[in-house]
Every structure is written in structure tokens, then in C-alpha cells.
Amino acid sequence: MIQTNMSKSVVIAVALVQLSQFAQAQQVTAKLHGLVEFTATTHSEERAWLRKGWGVARFDTDSDTFGISRAVLSGRMDFSSAWSAHAVAHYVPDPDHKIGFTEAFIQYQPLAQGYQFSSRVGGFYPRMSLENPALGWSSPYTFSYSGLNAWLGEEVRTFGAEFELKRAARRFRSKHDVSLIGALFKGNDPAGTLLAWRGFVPHDRQTVFNERIAFARVKALYARQLRFQGQYVEPFSEIDGRFGHYVGVHWSYLKRHSLRVYWYDNNGDPGALNYVTKQYAWDSKFWSLAWRSKVSAETQFIAQALYGNTAMGPRRGVDNDFYSWYMMLSHTFGDYRISGRVEQSKVMDKDSWTFDPNASLTQGITLNLSKTISEAWQVGAEFQFIGYEAESRPVAYLPLGLHEQLWRFSAQYQF
């Protein structure tokens, strides 16, 4: 199988070279922001998937009871009124103290009086989420993300170019903002691997560029049909040489109601395989719909739903439909914010490979109370319930279902 070797570093390097042609003799300004989160948490007795276990909680008995759960450094350099460079780096302690980039791109956004055109080139998140608008694609509402957005943070990233045409309300004396978005990308072929052999899991760990994510030792991967698949995923790999794409629409009304609709298709060839990295290309496509309403000056309602299909292997030997949704209510009073989220995610096994059951169901409830102490410090407490079932568990001589009840106390420092 011929592999197209278009790495993320090459994409970013090309973008930097192009930018340098426009940046000469321009005044450069830079901004740097960061976040460090200190966490004390209860632990799951089940070994986490990050350590090749069957648990669905990020923190297990091998995790520190108290420590830094993540650190973020976000930088921006403005080369002119139109050109800027952006990068976000993350540190996470689990499982092996990883540091790396989660985003790095060049943005072009010229001044406009009517319709606004902008573009990004590099590695970045599709802007599907309304749950993760804070520094480093984090959430201001809860410490953990919904299973839906946790999966996007694990396996979905754009390495290519995105274009946007925006009709800003203020420039047209309108109450409506509308944007049309489209992107072409490579390097996201294995997206769908974790859905098949783990399912959706709510947590807050983002995958960095060129990272390998482990999961439990699934018995089916020792079968002849799947013997070339590794017991891990390298989600930001290019395997089949094809371009993927997504298109989206953003709409908002008086800054009170927001809607984002996306169609994502990585255009993967499910028969393509890299024998060296032991990674298949997955044919993954889905719809995403996100909604946010400001019920009042203090209260927000946020919801998102995702529905799609993912398949891999010759003749689509692994073939799964999936959906995920959450609803969240967040209310501020004084220096406090209280947020509650309910969610459900499901993977539905469609293929005839009975030796490889992929069906799973995840349900969750998350409650969070946080307090802003100063411009730099915020503290909070979070309770999380996760109910999980996976048909692959009995094959490993484990109960079909698993329930987790977890407490997490965090202090965040931003600069």
C-alpha cells in the first residue's frame, strides 16, 4: 500500500515559508497566555484505557491523588493587520508526561467593510464545539468535557486549510451573523479507532500531534482478519493519500443564540494499511449540530449532537454507526458558576464479524461548582457519574457494565 508522506510538520513549515514573504518589514507583536490546573481526585479501581486497561475514567490507581492534571501555553504573533501565527501546547502527566502541540497554524484575515474572508493553514480543531471556547480548547463550564467533545479532542484534528466567508451583523445593520466554512485536510485517517474498541468516554485529555493513544488489549485484534492492527491508535496519521473535507455553517442572533452545523468526511479508504505503524485508514463521516442560548444574562443552555458512521478493513470488516449528545445548563451568580450536564453516546455494530463486538453505550451526569477568586485563580469541585456498557468486555471475562462515581477538586491558575 502506497502511503502519502505529508506530515504535520511539513504542512506547518510550508505555511511559515509562505507567511515570511508577507511579514518582511512588518512590525511583529506577540501575546502569550497560559494555564496550569492542579487537581485532587478520587481514583477508579479500573485501569485507565491510556494504560491499556478497561476503565473509562481518566484517573486510576496509578494516577497521583494530587498533582498537575494539565498545563496549557497559547501563543499568538501578529505580523500585520491580516497575517498572524497561532500555537497551543499542552502538558499532561498521563500516562507518560507528554508535552506537545494541539494546534499550530497561520491565519489570514484582512480588514473588510462588507463580507469578511479568512483562512487558516496548519493543524487546528474544526470549530464544531460550543462547549470548549476557553484557552487551549478547554471548557469554562466543567473540568471534564462531554464524551462527544472528548472524542473530538482525541481523534479529530484538521491538518490542511480552512476557509471562511462571514456576513457580520454589525456591517449589514442586521440581527444575524452568518458564516460559511469549508476545509480540505489530510492526516486524520485513523479517526474512529477508539469508537470501535473503546467507545465514547467523558474526560479532558487532548491528544497532541504525533501521539500514540493506547486502549485495552482487545481479543479480536489477535484474530487473522485484524492481526495487522496495533493495540493503539495514532489518530493524526496519513495512510491512504486522500484528502478529507468538512463544511459548516455558523449562525447567531443578537449574540444570544448560536447554531453550528457541520458535515465531516475524512474520505478514508478502509482497505488502506500502513504495515509499519499498524494503522488502518478508517472511512469516518458524521454530522455535528451544536446550539447555545443565553436564557438570561446569568444562564446559558448548551447542547450538541453527533451522528455518523466509521468503517475499516477490506470489505468494511469493521462497520459501526454511532451517535452522541449532551445537554448542559450553566448559571453564574456573583463569583460562582454552577453547571450540570447530562449525556448519552452509543456505538452500534453493523458488520458480520461476530468475533469483534464493537457495540457500546455510555451515559453520564456531571455537576460542577467553581468560584473565581481573582483574574488569575479559579477553584472548583466536580462530581461525575459514568455508566458504561461494552460488548467487548464479556469476551475479556469482565462484566458487561461498569459504573464510575468520581470527585475532582481543581485550582486553575491563568496568566
N, C-alpha and C positions, 0 to 999 in steps of 0.2 A: 504494500500500500504506500503510495507516494504521499509524503507529508509536506505541507507548505510551512516553511520555517519562518513565519512572520511573528517575531517575538514582541512582547510589550515594550521592551527597551528600545527596539528599533523604531516602533511607531512614535514613541515619545522623542527619540533623538531626531527623527525626520522633522517633527513639528518644531523642535527647538531651532534647527537649522533654518527652516522657513521663517520663523519669527525673527531671527537675527538680522535678516535683510531689512526688516521694518523698524528694528529697535535702535539702529545706529543713530547717534547724535540725539537721542531722546533722553529725557530725564526719567530715571528709574526710581520708583518708590516701592517700598516693601512693608508688609504687615505680617506679624507672626502672632498666633494665638495658640493656647494650649489648654489641656485639661488633664488632671490626674484624679482618679477615683480610688479611694480607699474603702475597702469592703470587709465587713464581718458577716459571715453567712453560716447557716446550717448546711449540713452535707447530706447528699444522697448516699444510701448504702450500696447502690448500684454503681458500678464503674462507668464513667462517662464514655460516650462514643469517641471522644477525642483521644482516649486511651484504649481504644479498641474494645470498649465494653458495651453492654446493652442498656445502660442508663440513659435517661432523657433529660437529666439536669446537668448543667454545665459544671457545677462544683460537686466533687465526690470526696471520698475519704482521703484521697491523695492530694487534695487541694488544701491550701493554707486556710485556717479558720479566719485569720485576719491578714490582709495584705493589699497590694495594689492589684485591682482587678483589670484595669486598663489605663492607658495613657495615650493622649492624642496631641499631635503637633500639626497645626494647619498654617500654611504659608501662602502668601499672595504677593506677586511682583507685578506692578503696572509699568509697562514700557512706553505707553502712550495713552491717549484717550480711548483707543479702540482695542489695543492688544494687552493681554495680561497672562501670567502663568500661575497655576494653582497646584498645590501638592498637599496631601494629607498622609501622615504617617501614624501608625498605631503600634503600641506595645501591648501584648497580652502574655500573662505568665503561663497559661495552659496551652498545650501540655509541656512545652519546652522553651519558654521565654522567647517568644517570637517578636521580632521587630521588622516592619516592612511598610510599604506604601499601600494604601487602599484606593487612593486616587492620585493622578498626576496628569495634568492636561494644559493645553494652551487654549485660551478663549479669545475670540474676535467679536467685538460688539461696538460697532461705530455709532457715533451720535446720529440721531434721527429725529425728524419732526413729525413724521407720519407713522407708517408701518416700520417696526423695528426688526432688523435682521441680526441674528447672532449665530455663532457656531463654536463648537468645541472639538478639539482633536487630541487624542491621548487615551488614557484609561480613567473611567468615571462610572458613577451609578446612573442608570436611567432614572428619571425623576418621577417614578411611579408612586412613591410613598408620601403621604401626608403625616405619617407618624414619626418620621425621622428628619425634622428640619433643623436640628441643632448642630453644634460644632462636631465635625467629624462624622456626619450622618448618624448622630445619636438622637435619642428621644428626650424631650423635656418633660414628658408625662410619666414614664415608668423607667426603671433601670433595665428591665428585660424588654425585648421587642416581641411583638406578636410572632407566632410561628411563620406567618406569611412573610413578614419583612425580615425575620431572622434567616429564612431560606434565601431571600434575595441578597442578603449580606454575605451569605456563604458561597453561593454558586452562580450568581448573576452579576456580571460587570461588562461594560462596553469598552472594547479596545478598537477604536476606529474614529469615526467622525459623526457628529450630531449637528443638525441644522434646525433653527427655529425662526419662524415668522410670527411676530406678535402684534396684535392690534390693541394698544394700551388705551384704556377707557379715558384717561385724562386728556389724551391728544385728540380724541374724537368727540369730546363732550358727551360721553356715553356712561352708562352704569355697568357695562360689561367689558371685562378683559378676556381676550381670546388668543390662544397661541396654537399654532400647528407645528408639530415636531416630527422629524424623521432622522433615522440614523442607519449607517452601514458599519458593520464591525466584523472582526474575526476574534479568535482566541477565547471562545466560550462554548466549545463543543461538548465537554462532559457534563454540562448542566443538566440535572435530572438524576444523577447517580445517587445522591443522598435521599431523594424522594423514594427511589425503588428499594433501597436496602437499609433505610432508617425511618423515613417519613419526616413530617414537619415537627419541629421542636422549638418552643419559645425560649430565647436566650438573647444575649447581647454581644456575642463574639463575632467580629467581622473577619473574613478571610483576606489576607494580604496577598499582593502579587507573588506569583510563583510558589505559592504554598501548597503543601500536600495535606489533605484532611483525612484522617483515619475514620473507620467505623468498625462495628463489631465483625468478628470473623463469621461471615455468613456461610453456612454449609454449602449452599448452591454454587458458590464460586469455585468449589473443588470439582464440580461436575465437568464432563468433557466439553459441553457447549459453552461454558463460561470460564474455562481454565486460564484464558489469557487475560482476564480482567483482574487487576490488582485489588487488594483489600483496602483500598483508599481511593480518593478522588483528587485529581489535580485540575480544579474547575476552570482555570484560565489557560487552557491549552488549545493549540490549533492542531487539528488532526486530519481533516478532510480537504482543506484548501478552499472551502466555500465561504462566501460572505453571508452573514446573517443580517437581519434588519429589524427595526421596530418603528412604529408610527404612533403618534399620540396627539391628543387634544387636551389643552388646559382651558378651563373656563372659570371665571369668578364674577360674582355680582356684588358690587359695592364693598368689596373686601370682606363680606360677611359669609358668603357661601362659595365654596370651591369644589370643582369637579375635575378629575383627571382620568382619562380613558386611554389605555394603551393596548396595542397588539404587538406581541413579541414573537419572533420566529428566528431561531438560530440556524435554520436551514441545514441541520446536520445530516450527514449520510450515516445511517445507523449501522452500516456494514463496515465502516472505516475503523481501523485499529492501528494504534502505534504499539508495536511489539516490544519496544524498548521501555516505554513508560507504563505499559499495560493499561492504556486508556482507550476506550471507545469514544467515537462521536455519537452523541445522542441527538435524536430529532425531537427537539423540545419547542413547544409553542403554547402560548397562553394569552388570555385576555386578563387585564387588570383594570379594576374600576375603584377609584378612591373618592371619598366625599368628606368634606369638613364644613360644619356650620357653627357660627358663633351665635349660640342661643341667646346670650346676653354678653355684656362687657366682661363678665367673670367666667362664663361657662361655654365650653366647646363640646361638640359631638363630632367624633371622627369614626369613619367606617371604611373598610376596604374589602374587596372580594377578588378572588383569582380563580380562574378555571382554565384547564388546559390538558395537554397530553404530552407524554415523553416516551421514547422508544429507542432501543439499541439492539445490536446484533443482526446477523444475517436473517432476512425474512422477519425482522422485528420480533425476535425471540422474546425480548422483554418489552412489554407494551402496557403502559399504565395511563389511565385518566387520573386527574387529581383536581381537588378544589381546596380552597382555604378562605376563611373570612374571619373578621373580628369587628366588634363594635366597642367604642370607648367613650366615656364621659369624663371630662376633666373640669374642675371648678377651682378657682382661686379666691381666697379671702385673706386680705392683708398680705402677710409674707408667706402664707401657706398655699400649697396646691394639693388637692386630693384627686386621684384618678382611679378609675376602675375599668377593666377590660374583660370581656368575655370573647371566646374564640372557639372555632372548630376547624379541623383540617382532616382531609381524607384522601388516601391513595387507593384507587380501585384497579385491581389486577385484571387485565383483559386477555392476556395471552394464554396459550395452552401448555406452557412449561410448568407443570404441577410441582416439579421438584424445586421450583424457585418462587415461593409465595411472596408477593410484594405488598399485599393489602395492609393498610394501617389506618388507625383512627386516633386523632389527638384532640383532646378538649382541654380548655384551660380557663382559669379565673385568676386575675391579677389585681391586687389592690395596693396603691402606693400613696404615702403621705410624705411630702417634702416641705422643707422650710428654707427660705433664702435668708441667710444670716447677714451677708454683705454682698457687694458686687463680685467678690471672688469666691465666697464659700456658700455651699448649699449642703444640707444634710437631709436624710430621709430614711424611711423604713418601708419595706415591701414584703407582702405575702403573696405566694404563688402556689396555686394548685394545678397539677398536671395529671390528667387521666389519659392513659396511653394503651393502645392495643396494637399488636402486630402479629400477623400470621406466621412470620418467620421465627418468632420466639419459641413456640412449641417444638419446632424442628431442632432447636438447640436445647431442648429439655428444660425450658423455662415456662412459667405461667403465661397465658395469652396476654393478660393485662398487667399493668403497673400503675401505681398511683404515687405521686410525689407531693408532699407539702413542705414548702421551703420558706424560710425567713431570710431576709437580706437587709443589712443596715449599711448605709453608704454615706461618705462625706466626699464631696466634689470640690476641687479647687481649680478655678479657671483664671487664666492670665492672658 
